[in-house]
Amino acid sequence: MADAIIRNHLLVVPDAAARGLVVPCVGRLTDHLRTCGKHFVSLENAEVLPFAGGAKQDGGRALVALNRIVWAHEYAALTGDEHQRRHYVAEDEAAVRLHFAEPYGLTTEGYMVRTWLALPSRFGVVREPRPAAASARAERHAEEMSKLSYVVVNRDALSAVSFLD
């Protein structure tokens, strides 16, 4: 029965990945994270996978501290997102390399809106992430991230940003 559960959000903290359904989440995950006024994000039907090799916890409710989220992803069909397609302008993006404070040794290259770092919101989208890892814990993050077309990054989890163009 657990295989029938739809897990369409991924929240990643330094030591674990949590998949499940963010509730309540009206609209896109990026918007929810940007406007969430709570300290914790609630996941239903959660699957929590510790990166240190502990046992996977499956099927319950999990609370993930908003300020500990390193990066996240929403499994959604982007081809049907007419609003995003109408407002997307490639010239607004810059090629970047992001260095994460935690986990040590995690970096990713990709594309993000140039003005994101100056905006009040701490969460922003990085398209086409190409992660690299210099530690075992960072390898787990890179493995998860490398499968995705975009990630939602917590600006507070970064130690440095390099613009590549």
C-alpha positions as CSV (number, residue, x, y, z in Angstrom):
1,M,0.0,0.0,0.0
2,A,2.9,2.4,0.7
3,D,3.9,2.3,-3.0
4,A,0.6,3.8,-3.9
5,I,1.3,7.0,-1.9
6,I,2.0,10.0,-4.1
7,R,5.1,11.8,-2.9
8,N,5.5,14.9,-4.9
9,H,7.7,17.2,-2.8
10,L,11.3,16.8,-1.8
11,L,12.8,18.8,1.1
12,V,16.5,18.3,1.8
13,V,18.2,19.3,5.0
14,P,22.0,18.8,5.7
15,D,21.5,15.2,7.0
16,A,18.4,13.9,5.3
17,A,16.0,13.9,2.5
18,A,12.2,14.0,3.1
19,R,9.7,13.1,0.4
20,G,6.0,13.6,0.9
21,L,3.1,16.0,0.3
22,V,3.5,19.5,1.8
23,V,0.3,20.4,3.5
24,P,-1.2,22.9,3.2
25,C,0.4,23.9,-0.1
26,V,-1.7,26.1,-2.3
27,G,0.2,26.8,-5.5
28,R,3.8,26.0,-6.3
29,L,6.3,24.8,-3.6
30,T,8.6,27.8,-4.4
31,D,5.8,30.2,-3.6
32,H,4.9,28.3,-0.4
33,L,8.4,28.3,0.9
34,R,8.8,32.0,0.1
35,T,5.6,33.0,1.9
36,C,5.5,30.4,4.7
37,G,5.1,32.2,8.1
38,K,5.7,29.1,10.1
39,H,8.9,27.6,11.5
40,F,8.1,24.1,10.2
41,V,6.9,22.7,6.9
42,S,4.5,19.8,7.4
43,L,4.8,16.7,5.1
44,E,2.1,14.0,5.0
45,N,2.8,10.4,3.9
46,A,6.5,11.3,4.5
47,E,9.4,9.2,3.7
48,V,12.5,10.4,5.5
49,L,15.9,9.0,4.4
50,P,18.8,9.9,6.7
51,F,22.0,10.4,4.7
52,A,24.1,9.0,7.6
53,G,22.8,5.5,6.8
54,G,20.1,5.2,9.4
55,A,16.8,3.4,8.8
56,K,14.3,5.0,6.4
57,Q,11.2,6.2,8.1
58,D,8.1,5.8,6.0
59,G,4.4,6.7,5.9
60,G,3.8,9.2,8.7
61,R,3.8,12.9,9.2
62,A,7.0,14.8,9.4
63,L,7.8,18.4,10.3
64,V,10.9,19.9,8.5
65,A,12.4,23.1,9.9
66,L,12.1,25.8,7.3
67,N,15.4,27.4,8.2
68,R,17.2,24.1,7.8
69,I,16.1,23.3,4.3
70,V,19.1,23.4,2.0
71,W,17.3,22.8,-1.2
72,A,13.9,21.4,-2.4
73,H,12.0,20.2,-5.4
74,E,8.5,19.8,-6.5
75,Y,7.7,16.9,-8.9
76,A,5.3,18.7,-11.3
77,A,4.8,18.9,-15.0
78,L,6.5,22.2,-15.9
79,T,5.1,22.0,-19.5
80,G,1.7,22.8,-18.1
81,D,2.8,25.9,-16.2
82,E,1.5,28.6,-18.5
83,H,2.3,31.4,-16.0
84,Q,5.9,30.4,-15.7
85,R,6.3,30.0,-19.5
86,R,4.8,33.5,-20.2
87,H,7.0,35.2,-17.6
88,Y,10.3,33.4,-18.3
89,V,13.0,35.6,-19.9
90,A,16.3,33.9,-20.5
91,E,18.1,37.2,-20.3
92,D,17.0,37.6,-16.7
93,E,19.2,34.6,-15.7
94,A,22.8,34.3,-15.0
95,A,25.1,31.2,-15.0
96,V,26.2,30.6,-11.4
97,R,28.2,28.3,-9.1
98,L,26.7,28.0,-5.7
99,H,28.8,26.8,-2.7
100,F,26.7,25.4,0.2
101,A,27.7,26.0,3.8
102,E,26.2,22.6,4.7
103,P,26.9,20.0,3.7
104,Y,30.5,20.8,3.4
105,G,31.8,20.2,-0.1
106,L,28.5,20.6,-2.0
107,T,28.5,22.9,-5.0
108,T,26.3,23.2,-8.0
109,E,26.3,25.1,-11.2
110,G,23.2,26.2,-13.0
111,Y,21.1,29.3,-13.9
112,M,19.2,31.6,-11.6
113,V,17.4,35.0,-11.9
114,R,20.1,37.6,-11.5
115,T,18.1,39.7,-8.9
116,W,17.2,36.8,-6.6
117,L,20.0,37.4,-4.1
118,A,18.8,41.0,-3.5
119,L,15.2,40.0,-3.0
120,P,13.6,39.5,0.5
121,S,12.7,35.9,-0.2
122,R,15.4,33.4,0.8
123,F,14.2,30.7,-1.6
124,G,15.0,30.9,-5.3
125,V,15.0,28.5,-8.3
126,V,18.2,27.2,-9.9
127,R,17.6,25.6,-13.3
128,E,19.7,22.8,-14.7
129,P,21.7,22.1,-11.6
130,R,25.0,20.3,-12.1
131,P,26.2,19.3,-8.6
132,A,29.6,18.3,-7.5
133,A,30.7,16.9,-4.2
134,A,33.9,16.9,-2.1
135,S,32.6,14.9,0.9
136,A,30.5,11.8,1.5
137,R,27.5,13.7,2.8
138,A,27.7,16.1,-0.1
139,E,27.7,13.1,-2.5
140,R,24.3,12.1,-1.2
141,H,23.0,15.6,-2.0
142,A,24.6,15.6,-5.4
143,E,23.2,12.2,-6.2
144,E,19.6,13.4,-5.5
145,M,20.1,16.8,-7.1
146,S,21.6,15.5,-10.3
147,K,18.3,13.8,-11.3
148,L,16.4,17.1,-11.4
149,S,15.8,19.8,-13.9
150,Y,15.6,22.5,-11.2
151,V,16.0,22.9,-7.5
152,V,14.6,25.5,-5.0
153,V,17.6,26.7,-3.0
154,N,17.7,28.3,0.4
155,R,19.9,31.4,0.1
156,D,20.7,31.1,3.8
157,A,22.3,27.7,3.2
158,L,24.9,29.2,0.8
159,S,28.4,30.3,1.7
160,A,29.3,31.8,-1.6
161,V,27.9,32.5,-5.1
162,S,30.1,32.9,-8.2
163,F,28.7,34.4,-11.4
164,L,30.2,32.5,-14.4
165,D,29.3,35.0,-17.2
